Amino acid sequence: MFSISREFSPCGKYCAYISQQGKFVVHDVETSDIHQVYTPNMHLNVPCTSFAWFQVGSDAPAKTKKKSKKARASLGENVQLLVAFGTSKGGVAFYSLATASIERSCKGDGHTAPITAIYFNASHNPDTLYTAGADGKVIEWSISQCKQQKVHHIGVEKLSCVLAHGDKILTGAKQLKLWDAESATVERTLAGHTANTQLLQLISLDEEHVYALSGSVNDRNLSLWSLSDEDATSAVAAFALDDVPEYIAPKIVDRKLHLVAVSRTGVAHYFVRDMGKLSVKKPYRAAHTFEIAVDTVSTKKQAVDRLPVFVATVQCAAQQEQILLGYGTEHSVRFEHIAIEEDVKQNVIIREPMKVMEGKAKDGELKAKTPILDKVEYLNSANSARKSVKEVEIPMEVRLENLSTPKTSSKNMIHLLMQGMHSRDATLLKSVFAVDDAEMIQQTLERLPSQYVSPLLNELSHLMQMKTMHVKTAVCWLKPLISIHASQLMALGSTNLLANFSTCLGIIEYRVEHLNSLSKLRGRLGLLIDQIDRSKNQAANLDDITSGNVLVYQEGDDSDVESMLEKDDPDLPGSSNEEMYDDDDDDDGEEDETVHENGDFGSFVKRRQNGYSKKDSDEESMDVSD
């Protein structure tokens, strides 16, 4: 996996990047071979975080085509290609590609935090370097004098990129801010990105038309900003990619922008737009896309794998209608010039796998093979004299995998926290921060040694940059940490205290600025959600009413009616209603006789069957007697 720091040399002959281990790797574009690999001293503690190419001694005239080969060779010897390194300790060093070593280091206090970005513009000021750090500072460095010149205190927020033009400095973090270098005041805030800005490039047509191109961590669109227009605070154009951008290379040809952007998925996008006809209504789509696919014939696989493109540019291409692509992995990189066809929008280039290309040895070249050992027996001083060694049934790797992290409690959570911060183990820290018990957090922070307060602040600052759930966890730990270790924090002094809380203060400031707009949005969303819930409840109630049965009638059988008649007949012996009718004979004898004389026995049975009696309904009994 490549880092974000990757760039072609000014001459286009080399391409360099910083690996994940902090090593500086230089590739030869023509041969696709590794030219140099520089490993800094104690690279595990002081790795390179950013770099920038620049040339020294290039005062010769630009027209070199009329000169002879000897003159060009002598001119090339006078020009020295250097690389400016920014380290994790905030220092700047100059690396020479000719000697493959550090020539000199810049003098000065530098940054108090790692350098996150270096900017150099030969046309603007060929003797000045600009560096941005995580301490919220922008420092100007003199290349000729090799020392620190000016320090601009931008704020407490962690800066991720920087560029300069004239007396203006543009810094990128959560937001882009344009500063006046002389007065150290913010002229404009360019709002549009939702996360930290990681890419920033200057595009200059002339003195009156200056633009900046930026890309953020969680945004798949590139934004183009106008720096010359003093009233513009929003983007003037946007370019859509399939994923988050990781590398951009703009070029101006006849007032047209030729932009090449590489996304995180390893696809190169090529845009061509007229700078005089820009619109922000919808993001522009790429005119051409380039991706590298692995040949399935050699691999004998049905699924097609992709070789990711990590750099692409049209500035260093051999011809005008070509694009230079660099694809592969950190262990094997290949550069190739691809022709741009106007009719083909999506270009899929099929190439052999990188392992297959590495495995083909040249004629007369020996192939070195690494032996594969099935079983290895380790001897120590105690059993080295013995002929037979007892084999270990369970390997140590399996034993270590079977070991599980104990559950966090008030006794061992402080040890897990210290161990996780010391080894920077994300799993241990996640298990500790997952505890939301206020009493347990209080007891843990009371036992925390003073030397672990600053690393814990850094971890909590990292949590606050994530989603709302992680921010809530960080606040639960941050509040008791400040209250318990307040005396130790105050003893650090205002400068160190501001440096420790710079990230937290920047995040809090950013969230407070957007609190009003978010509260308005939350209120409107709450009204909409309540209205939707009410409509759903009403619809559910209507469904229950319509689906319910108003009346259920079940028709009985004839045999059931006859049995019921026999059971309700007062004249039959053994009738269940005999005693009841004996009591009613004294009062209602006349009506009973009328019923028997008229022979309307069915009406009487029907009346009794429906639960009516003379006392209940006088009208029905009168109808029957009539």
Secondary structure per residue as TSV (DSSP state, phi and psi in degrees):
chain	resnum	aa	ss	phi	psi
A	1	M	-	360.0	128.3
A	2	F	-	-86.5	151.7
A	3	S	-	-84.4	172.9
A	4	I	S	-70.5	-28.4
A	5	S	-	-76.6	98.1
A	6	R	E	-148.7	137.8
A	7	E	E	-163.3	146.9
A	8	F	E	-83.7	152.9
A	9	S	-	-72.5	161.4
A	10	P	T	-59.2	-32.0
A	11	C	T	-83.2	-12.0
A	12	G	S	79.5	8.6
A	13	K	S	-85.4	-28.2
A	14	Y	E	-122.9	154.9
A	15	C	E	-133.7	129.0
A	16	A	E	-127.5	156.4
A	17	Y	E	-154.3	164.5
A	18	I	E	-105.5	124.8
A	19	S	-	-76.4	174.3
A	20	Q	T	-68.0	-20.7
A	21	Q	T	-89.9	4.5
A	22	G	S	85.4	15.6
A	23	K	-	-92.0	147.2
A	24	F	E	-99.8	115.4
A	25	V	E	-113.8	129.3
A	26	V	E	-118.0	128.2
A	27	H	E	-110.7	144.9
A	28	D	E	-85.4	121.3
A	29	V	T	-68.0	-35.8
A	30	E	T	-69.2	-42.4
A	31	T	T	-101.6	-10.4
A	32	S	-	62.4	20.9
A	33	D	-	-98.4	160.9
A	34	I	E	-76.4	120.7
A	35	H	E	-84.3	-47.9
A	36	Q	E	-149.4	150.8
A	37	V	E	-133.0	115.8
A	38	Y	E	-107.6	123.4
A	39	T	-	-109.1	112.4
A	40	P	-	-64.1	156.6
A	41	N	T	-64.7	133.1
A	42	M	T	54.1	52.1
A	43	H	T	-67.4	-17.4
A	44	L	T	-73.3	-26.0
A	45	N	T	-101.3	-34.5
A	46	V	S	-125.5	73.1
A	47	P	-	-81.8	163.9
A	48	C	E	-79.0	132.1
A	49	T	E	-105.7	-26.1
A	50	S	E	-158.7	164.2
A	51	F	E	-154.9	165.9
A	52	A	E	-152.7	137.0
A	53	W	E	-81.2	147.3
A	54	F	E	-161.0	159.2
A	55	Q	E	-115.8	147.2
A	56	V	E	-123.5	132.9
A	57	G	S	88.6	21.0
A	58	S	-	-97.4	55.2
A	59	D	-	-93.2	3.8
A	60	A	S	-72.6	158.7
A	61	P	-	-65.6	154.7
A	62	A	S	-74.6	-26.1
A	63	K	-	-81.6	97.2
A	64	T	-	-112.9	1.9
A	65	K	T	-71.0	-31.2
A	66	K	T	-81.0	-11.4
A	67	K	S	-78.4	158.1
A	68	S	-	-77.2	173.5
A	69	K	H	-65.9	-36.0
A	70	K	H	-66.7	-38.0
A	71	A	H	-67.5	-39.2
A	72	R	H	-67.0	-37.2
A	73	A	H	-65.0	-42.1
A	74	S	H	-67.5	-34.8
A	75	L	H	-66.9	-39.3
A	76	G	H	-65.5	-29.3
A	77	E	H	-71.4	-31.5
A	78	N	H	-72.7	-28.6
A	79	V	-	-82.7	127.7
A	80	Q	E	-112.9	127.4
A	81	L	E	-93.7	121.2
A	82	L	E	-124.2	163.2
A	83	V	E	-129.9	129.5
A	84	A	E	-93.8	122.2
A	85	F	E	-99.2	140.5
A	86	G	E	-114.2	129.4
A	87	T	E	-105.0	172.3
A	88	S	T	-73.7	-13.7
A	89	K	T	-94.0	2.6
A	90	G	S	90.1	12.1
A	91	G	-	-100.0	165.7
A	92	V	E	-124.3	133.0
A	93	A	E	-133.7	151.1
A	94	F	E	-106.9	125.1
A	95	Y	E	-108.8	132.0
A	96	S	E	-98.1	127.7
A	97	L	T	-75.3	-23.7
A	98	A	T	-73.6	-41.9
A	99	T	T	-97.6	-9.1
A	100	A	T	56.4	43.6
A	101	S	E	-154.4	168.3
A	102	I	E	-79.1	119.9
A	103	E	E	-78.9	-48.6
A	104	R	E	-156.6	162.0
A	105	S	E	-120.0	145.8
A	106	C	-	-75.2	142.7
A	107	K	B	-91.3	146.3
A	108	G	S	139.1	167.8
A	109	D	-	-69.4	-35.0
A	110	G	-	71.6	-156.9
A	111	H	-	-90.0	153.3
A	112	T	S	-93.6	4.7
A	113	A	S	-142.7	170.9
A	114	P	-	-59.9	145.7
A	115	I	E	-79.3	127.1
A	116	T	E	-100.5	-21.4
A	117	A	E	-156.8	145.9
A	118	I	E	-127.7	135.2
A	119	Y	E	-127.3	133.9
A	120	F	-	-138.5	130.8
A	121	N	-	-130.0	108.5
A	122	A	T	-68.4	-34.0
A	123	S	T	-75.0	-31.0
A	124	H	T	-80.5	-57.2
A	125	N	-	-152.1	97.8
A	126	P	T	-72.8	-3.4
A	127	D	T	-113.5	13.6
A	128	T	E	-130.0	135.2
A	129	L	E	-111.6	142.7
A	130	Y	E	-116.3	129.3
A	131	T	E	-124.0	142.3
A	132	A	E	-118.5	140.1
A	133	G	E	-126.2	171.2
A	134	A	T	-73.9	-7.0
A	135	D	T	-87.6	3.9
A	136	G	S	81.2	22.3
A	137	K	E	-116.5	152.1
A	138	V	E	-121.5	123.6
A	139	I	E	-118.2	136.5
A	140	E	E	-96.8	133.6
A	141	W	E	-121.2	139.7
A	142	S	E	-91.6	125.6
A	143	I	T	-75.2	-42.5
A	144	S	T	-69.0	-43.8
A	145	Q	T	-85.3	-15.0
A	146	C	T	57.1	52.0
A	147	K	E	-153.5	168.8
A	148	Q	E	-78.6	137.8
A	149	Q	E	-108.8	-65.5
A	150	K	E	-126.7	152.8
A	151	V	E	-125.2	123.3
A	152	H	E	-108.8	116.8
A	153	H	E	-85.9	97.9
A	154	I	-	-76.2	-43.0
A	155	G	-	166.7	-164.1
A	156	V	S	-96.9	-5.6
A	157	E	S	-80.7	144.9
A	158	K	-	-71.2	121.4
A	159	L	-	-87.1	143.1
A	160	S	-	-116.8	-18.8
A	161	C	E	-159.0	162.9
A	162	V	E	-155.8	149.3
A	163	L	E	-151.2	159.4
A	164	A	E	-136.1	145.1
A	165	H	E	-151.8	118.8
A	166	G	T	66.0	-129.5
A	167	D	T	-100.5	19.3
A	168	K	E	-111.0	145.0
A	169	I	E	-127.0	126.8
A	170	L	E	-108.4	120.5
A	171	T	E	-113.9	149.2
A	172	G	E	-124.8	133.3
A	173	A	S	-147.2	-122.2
A	174	K	S	-66.0	-32.3
A	175	Q	S	-131.5	160.6
A	176	L	E	-94.2	130.9
A	177	K	E	-128.3	132.3
A	178	L	E	-100.5	121.5
A	179	W	E	-112.1	149.5
A	180	D	E	-91.0	118.5
A	181	A	T	-67.0	-31.9
A	182	E	T	-76.7	-47.1
A	183	S	T	-90.4	-11.1
A	184	A	T	57.6	43.6
A	185	T	E	-122.5	153.6
A	186	V	E	-84.2	122.9
A	187	E	E	-87.5	-43.1
A	188	R	E	-147.5	152.3
A	189	T	E	-117.6	118.7
A	190	L	E	-95.9	104.8
A	191	A	-	-101.4	136.3
A	192	G	-	176.7	-32.7
A	193	H	-	-87.9	151.5
A	194	T	S	-102.7	-3.3
A	195	A	S	-145.9	-175.4
A	196	N	-	-63.0	137.6
A	197	T	E	-79.7	127.5
A	198	Q	E	-115.4	-14.0
A	199	L	E	-128.5	136.1
A	200	L	E	-153.0	122.9
A	201	Q	E	-133.5	144.6
A	202	L	E	-95.1	133.2
A	203	I	E	-125.1	116.4
A	204	S	E	-122.7	117.2
A	205	L	E	-82.5	-49.1
A	206	D	E	-157.1	-168.5
A	207	E	T	-68.1	-25.6
A	208	E	T	-94.9	-10.9
A	209	H	E	-129.7	95.5
A	210	V	E	-122.8	133.2
A	211	Y	E	-129.6	163.5
A	212	A	E	-133.0	135.1
A	213	L	E	-109.9	129.4
A	214	S	E	-135.6	155.4
A	215	G	E	-143.8	141.1
A	216	S	E	-110.2	179.0
A	217	V	S	-72.2	-45.5
A	218	N	S	-109.2	19.9
A	219	D	-	-120.4	126.3
A	220	R	-	-89.3	7.9
A	221	N	E	-110.3	140.0
A	222	L	E	-92.2	138.6
A	223	S	E	-113.2	137.7
A	224	L	E	-110.1	124.4
A	225	W	E	-116.2	146.5
A	226	S	E	-96.1	119.6
A	227	L	S	-91.8	-21.9
A	228	S	S	-80.2	-28.3
A	229	D	-	-81.5	114.2
A	230	E	T	-71.7	-21.8
A	231	D	T	-95.1	-6.5
A	232	A	-	-82.0	119.1
A	233	T	-	-117.7	-0.9
A	234	S	S	-121.8	166.7
A	235	A	-	-69.8	144.9
A	236	V	S	-93.0	-14.7
A	237	A	E	-163.0	158.8
A	238	A	E	-139.2	146.4
A	239	F	E	-124.0	124.7
A	240	A	E	-93.2	135.7
A	241	L	-	-120.2	172.0
A	242	D	S	-81.9	-15.7
A	243	D	S	-157.6	-172.7
A	244	V	-	-64.6	132.2
A	245	P	E	-73.3	143.3
A	246	E	E	-124.4	-13.4
A	247	Y	E	-155.9	135.7
A	248	I	E	-133.7	146.8
A	249	A	E	-144.1	94.6
A	250	P	E	-88.0	154.8
A	251	K	E	-151.4	136.4
A	252	I	E	-104.6	123.6
A	253	V	E	-133.7	113.2
A	254	D	T	55.7	47.5
A	255	R	T	58.2	27.6
A	256	K	E	-118.8	138.9
A	257	L	E	-89.9	119.3
A	258	H	E	-105.6	105.0
A	259	L	E	-114.7	130.8
A	260	V	E	-118.5	124.3
A	261	A	E	-129.1	136.1
A	262	V	E	-110.1	128.5
A	263	S	E	-92.8	174.2
A	264	R	T	-68.2	-24.3
A	265	T	T	-79.1	-5.3
A	266	G	S	88.8	29.3
A	267	V	-	-114.1	134.1
A	268	A	E	-95.5	130.2
A	269	H	E	-112.9	134.2
A	270	Y	E	-119.4	118.8
A	271	F	E	-112.7	144.2
A	272	V	E	-133.3	116.5
A	273	R	E	-139.8	143.8
A	274	D	E	-79.7	125.6
A	275	M	T	-70.2	-17.1
A	276	G	T	-86.9	-6.7
A	277	K	S	-129.2	58.3
A	278	L	-	-94.9	145.8
A	279	S	-	-140.9	148.5
A	280	V	-	-112.2	11.8
A	281	K	S	-63.3	-44.6
A	282	K	S	-147.4	152.2
A	283	P	-	-64.9	144.3
A	284	Y	B	-76.9	143.2
A	285	R	-	-95.8	156.2
A	286	A	-	-71.2	139.8
A	287	A	S	-73.8	-32.6
A	288	H	E	-143.9	145.4
A	289	T	E	-125.2	145.5
A	290	F	E	-130.3	130.4
A	291	E	E	-144.4	151.5
A	292	I	E	-108.7	125.8
A	293	A	E	-112.4	150.2
A	294	V	E	-87.1	137.8
A	295	D	-	-68.4	123.7
A	296	T	H	-81.9	-12.8
A	297	V	H	-69.2	-43.4
A	298	S	H	-74.9	-34.5
A	299	T	H	-85.2	-18.4
A	300	K	T	57.2	47.2
A	301	K	-	-123.2	149.2
A	302	Q	S	-80.1	-37.9
A	303	A	S	-77.5	139.1
A	304	V	-	-93.9	121.5
A	305	D	-	-90.6	161.5
A	306	R	E	-120.0	138.1
A	307	L	E	-94.2	114.8
A	308	P	-	-69.6	138.9
A	309	V	E	-86.5	127.8
A	310	F	E	-111.2	-22.3
A	311	V	E	-141.0	150.0
A	312	A	E	-159.7	142.3
A	313	T	E	-158.7	155.9
A	314	V	S	-109.3	-7.2
A	315	Q	S	-71.4	-38.8
A	316	C	S	-99.2	12.9
A	317	A	-	-70.8	152.3
A	318	A	S	-67.7	-37.4
A	319	Q	S	-126.8	169.4
A	320	Q	T	-70.3	-35.5
A	321	E	T	-94.9	32.4
A	322	Q	E	-129.2	159.0
A	323	I	E	-128.2	138.8
A	324	L	E	-96.0	122.0
A	325	L	E	-114.1	139.0
A	326	G	E	-120.0	119.8
A	327	Y	E	-136.6	163.9
A	328	G	E	125.7	-152.9
A	329	T	-	-122.1	178.9
A	330	E	S	-63.4	-30.9
A	331	H	S	-84.0	-19.1
A	332	S	-	-151.3	112.9
A	333	V	E	-123.3	143.1
A	334	R	E	-135.1	138.6
A	335	F	E	-113.4	141.4
A	336	E	E	-153.3	140.9
A	337	H	E	-91.9	125.8
A	338	I	E	-117.2	134.6
A	339	A	E	-75.0	141.9
A	340	I	-	-97.0	113.7
A	341	E	-	-98.4	129.7
A	342	E	S	-67.1	-33.6
A	343	D	S	-78.4	-22.5
A	344	V	-	-98.3	116.3
A	345	K	S	-86.9	-44.7
A	346	Q	E	-107.4	113.8
A	347	N	E	-106.4	117.1
A	348	V	E	-111.9	113.4
A	349	I	E	-103.1	124.2
A	350	I	E	-96.5	125.6
A	351	R	E	-136.0	161.2
A	352	E	-	-72.0	154.2
A	353	P	-	-60.9	151.4
A	354	M	H	-65.5	-33.8
A	355	K	H	-67.2	-37.1
A	356	V	H	-65.9	-39.7
A	357	M	H	-67.8	-34.9
A	358	E	H	-72.4	-29.7
A	359	G	H	-75.3	-19.0
A	360	K	-	-79.0	105.3
A	361	A	-	-87.4	153.5
A	362	K	-	-75.7	166.3
A	363	D	T	-66.4	135.7
A	364	G	T	79.8	5.4
A	365	E	-	-100.6	131.3
A	366	L	-	-79.4	139.1
A	367	K	-	-96.9	118.3
A	368	A	-	-90.0	128.5
A	369	K	-	-116.1	140.6
A	370	T	-	-92.4	122.9
A	371	P	-	-65.9	144.7
A	372	I	-	-104.2	121.2
A	373	L	-	-104.8	124.9
A	374	D	S	-77.6	-46.2
A	375	K	-	-131.1	135.8
A	376	V	-	-126.7	129.4
A	377	E	-	-112.2	125.4
A	378	Y	-	-99.3	133.1
A	379	L	-	-111.4	145.6
A	380	N	-	-122.4	-178.1
A	381	S	T	-65.4	-23.4
A	382	A	T	-77.7	-39.2
A	383	N	T	-116.2	14.6
A	384	S	S	-69.8	-28.1
A	385	A	S	-78.7	-17.6
A	386	R	-	-76.7	150.4
A	387	K	S	-79.3	-42.2
A	388	S	-	-110.1	136.7
A	389	V	-	-115.3	134.4
A	390	K	-	-70.4	128.7
A	391	E	-	-74.8	144.2
A	392	V	-	-83.8	122.8
A	393	E	S	-71.3	-44.6
A	394	I	S	-108.8	120.0
A	395	P	-	-65.3	158.0
A	396	M	H	-65.1	-32.9
A	397	E	H	-62.4	-40.4
A	398	V	H	-68.4	-37.2
A	399	R	H	-64.3	-41.0
A	400	L	H	-66.8	-35.1
A	401	E	H	-67.8	-31.3
A	402	N	H	-75.3	-17.9
A	403	L	-	-71.1	128.4
A	404	S	-	-110.8	148.3
A	405	T	-	-70.6	127.3
A	406	P	-	-63.8	154.7
A	407	K	-	-67.3	144.6
A	408	T	-	-72.6	138.2
A	409	S	-	-143.6	178.5
A	410	S	T	-66.7	-21.7
A	411	K	T	-86.8	-45.5
A	412	N	T	-99.6	-2.4
A	413	M	H	-70.6	-33.0
A	414	I	H	-66.3	-36.6
A	415	H	H	-69.3	-39.9
A	416	L	H	-64.7	-38.9
A	417	L	H	-65.3	-44.7
A	418	M	H	-66.2	-41.1
A	419	Q	H	-66.1	-40.1
A	420	G	H	-66.2	-38.5
A	421	M	H	-72.5	-33.4
A	422	H	H	-70.4	-43.4
A	423	S	H	-94.3	-3.4
A	424	R	T	55.7	45.4
A	425	D	-	-88.7	113.8
A	426	A	H	-67.7	-32.2
A	427	T	H	-67.6	-44.3
A	428	L	H	-64.8	-44.4
A	429	L	H	-63.7	-37.1
A	430	K	H	-65.2	-38.9
A	431	S	H	-68.5	-32.9
A	432	V	H	-74.3	-46.3
A	433	F	H	-69.9	-14.4
A	434	A	T	-72.0	-16.5
A	435	V	-	-76.4	123.6
A	436	D	-	-112.1	15.4
A	437	D	-	-77.2	119.4
A	438	A	H	-64.7	-38.6
A	439	E	H	-67.8	-40.1
A	440	M	H	-68.2	-38.0
A	441	I	H	-64.1	-40.1
A	442	Q	H	-62.4	-45.2
A	443	Q	H	-67.0	-37.4
A	444	T	H	-65.9	-44.8
A	445	L	H	-71.7	-25.0
A	446	E	H	-68.3	-30.0
A	447	R	T	-89.8	-2.8
A	448	L	-	-72.3	126.8
A	449	P	-	-66.6	159.8
A	450	S	G	-68.1	-30.8
A	451	Q	G	-71.6	-12.5
A	452	Y	G	-99.4	4.0
A	453	V	H	-69.7	-45.7
A	454	S	H	-65.2	-44.9
A	455	P	H	-61.6	-34.7
A	456	L	H	-67.2	-36.5
A	457	L	H	-62.6	-39.2
A	458	N	H	-64.6	-41.2
A	459	E	H	-66.6	-40.5
A	460	L	H	-67.5	-34.6
A	461	S	H	-64.9	-37.6
A	462	H	H	-65.8	-37.5
A	463	L	H	-66.3	-36.3
A	464	M	H	-69.0	-16.4
A	465	Q	T	-83.8	-2.6
A	466	M	S	-96.5	-156.2
A	467	K	-	-74.9	178.1
A	468	T	H	-62.8	-36.3
A	469	M	H	-62.1	-42.4
A	470	H	H	-71.1	-33.9
A	471	V	H	-63.8	-39.9
A	472	K	H	-62.3	-42.2
A	473	T	H	-63.1	-42.7
A	474	A	H	-64.2	-38.7
A	475	V	H	-67.1	-37.3
A	476	C	H	-61.5	-31.1
A	477	W	H	-90.6	-30.1
A	478	L	H	-72.0	-39.7
A	479	K	H	-62.4	-51.5
A	480	P	H	-68.0	-26.9
A	481	L	H	-64.7	-43.3
A	482	I	H	-68.2	-39.6
A	483	S	H	-70.0	-35.4
A	484	I	H	-79.2	-45.3
A	485	H	S	-103.4	34.0
A	486	A	H	-64.8	-40.2
A	487	S	H	-65.6	-39.8
A	488	Q	H	-68.2	-36.9
A	489	L	H	-68.7	-38.5
A	490	M	H	-67.5	-28.2
A	491	A	T	-72.3	-15.0
A	492	L	T	-70.8	-24.7
A	493	G	-	97.7	162.8
A	494	S	H	-66.6	-38.0
A	495	T	H	-68.0	-51.2
A	496	N	H	-67.3	-35.2
A	497	L	H	-65.2	-40.9
A	498	L	H	-66.7	-35.9
A	499	A	H	-67.4	-36.7
A	500	N	H	-71.7	-36.4
A	501	F	T	-99.5	13.2
A	502	S	H	-64.2	-45.1
A	503	T	H	-66.5	-43.7
A	504	C	H	-62.6	-43.1
A	505	L	H	-65.6	-38.3
A	506	G	H	-64.2	-40.5
A	507	I	H	-68.4	-41.9
A	508	I	H	-63.3	-41.7
A	509	E	H	-62.7	-41.5
A	510	Y	H	-64.9	-40.9
A	511	R	H	-71.6	-34.7
A	512	V	H	-68.2	-35.2
A	513	E	H	-62.8	-34.3
A	514	H	T	-97.1	9.5
A	515	L	H	-69.9	-41.2
A	516	N	H	-63.7	-46.6
A	517	S	H	-64.8	-37.2
A	518	L	H	-69.6	-36.1
A	519	S	H	-67.1	-39.0
A	520	K	H	-62.7	-44.4
A	521	L	H	-64.2	-38.9
A	522	R	H	-66.2	-38.6
A	523	G	H	-64.2	-42.8
A	524	R	H	-66.3	-41.5
A	525	L	H	-64.0	-36.2
A	526	G	H	-63.7	-40.5
A	527	L	H	-63.0	-43.7
A	528	L	H	-63.6	-41.7
A	529	I	H	-67.0	-40.6
A	530	D	H	-63.3	-40.4
A	531	Q	H	-64.2	-40.7
A	532	I	H	-64.5	-40.5
A	533	D	H	-65.2	-40.5
A	534	R	H	-64.1	-41.3
A	535	S	H	-64.9	-37.2
A	536	K	H	-66.4	-40.9
A	537	N	H	-66.0	-39.4
A	538	Q	H	-63.9	-42.2
A	539	A	H	-63.7	-37.8
A	540	A	H	-66.9	-38.9
A	541	N	H	-65.7	-39.4
A	542	L	H	-63.3	-39.6
A	543	D	H	-64.4	-38.5
A	544	D	H	-67.5	-36.8
A	545	I	H	-69.6	-44.8
A	546	T	H	-70.5	-31.5
A	547	S	H	-81.4	-16.5
A	548	G	S	-74.9	150.1
A	549	N	-	-89.9	122.6
A	550	V	S	-77.3	-42.8
A	551	L	-	-144.8	134.5
A	552	V	-	-123.3	119.4
A	553	Y	-	-118.6	128.0
A	554	Q	-	-119.0	118.8
A	555	E	-	-78.7	126.8
A	556	G	-	-82.1	168.9
A	557	D	-	-88.1	158.4
A	558	D	H	-64.4	-36.3
A	559	S	H	-64.6	-35.0
A	560	D	H	-67.3	-36.7
A	561	V	H	-66.5	-43.0
A	562	E	H	-63.3	-42.2
A	563	S	H	-65.3	-35.9
A	564	M	H	-67.3	-36.6
A	565	L	H	-64.9	-42.8
A	566	E	H	-65.4	-35.0
A	567	K	H	-74.1	-30.9
A	568	D	H	-93.7	-0.5
A	569	D	-	-72.4	121.6
A	570	P	S	-75.4	-19.7
A	571	D	S	-83.0	-21.1
A	572	L	S	-74.2	142.2
A	573	P	T	-70.3	145.6
A	574	G	T	79.6	13.8
A	575	S	-	-71.9	146.4
A	576	S	T	-74.0	-19.2
A	577	N	T	-103.7	17.2
A	578	E	H	-66.2	-45.5
A	579	E	H	-66.1	-36.5
A	580	M	H	-66.0	-37.9
A	581	Y	H	-76.5	-26.0
A	582	D	H	-66.0	-35.5
A	583	D	H	-72.1	-29.4
A	584	D	H	-88.6	-7.2
A	585	D	H	-67.8	-31.9
A	586	D	H	-67.6	-36.3
A	587	D	H	-93.7	-31.9
A	588	D	H	-121.8	35.6
A	589	G	H	-67.8	-37.3
A	590	E	H	-66.5	-42.5
A	591	E	H	-69.1	-34.9
A	592	D	H	-65.6	-40.5
A	593	E	H	-66.0	-38.6
A	594	T	H	-61.2	-37.9
A	595	V	H	-65.6	-42.3
A	596	H	H	-71.2	-35.0
A	597	E	H	-68.8	-41.9
A	598	N	H	-74.9	-13.7
A	599	G	T	74.0	15.0
A	600	D	-	-90.4	60.1
A	601	F	H	-74.7	-29.6
A	602	G	H	-65.3	-35.2
A	603	S	H	-67.6	-37.4
A	604	F	H	-65.7	-41.7
A	605	V	H	-63.9	-39.4
A	606	K	H	-63.6	-39.4
A	607	R	H	-66.3	-42.5
A	608	R	H	-67.9	-33.5
A	609	Q	H	-69.8	-32.5
A	610	N	T	-84.5	1.6
A	611	G	T	89.0	16.6
A	612	Y	-	-98.1	149.9
A	613	S	-	-137.7	175.9
A	614	K	T	-67.3	-37.6
A	615	K	T	-68.5	-28.1
A	616	D	T	-81.0	-40.6
A	617	S	-	-142.4	111.8
A	618	D	H	-81.3	-27.7
A	619	E	H	-68.3	-40.5
A	620	E	H	-68.2	-36.6
A	621	S	H	-68.0	-34.2
A	622	M	H	-67.9	-39.0
A	623	D	H	-62.3	-40.2
A	624	V	H	-66.7	-41.1
A	625	S	H	-66.8	-36.8
A	626	D	-	-64.4	360.0
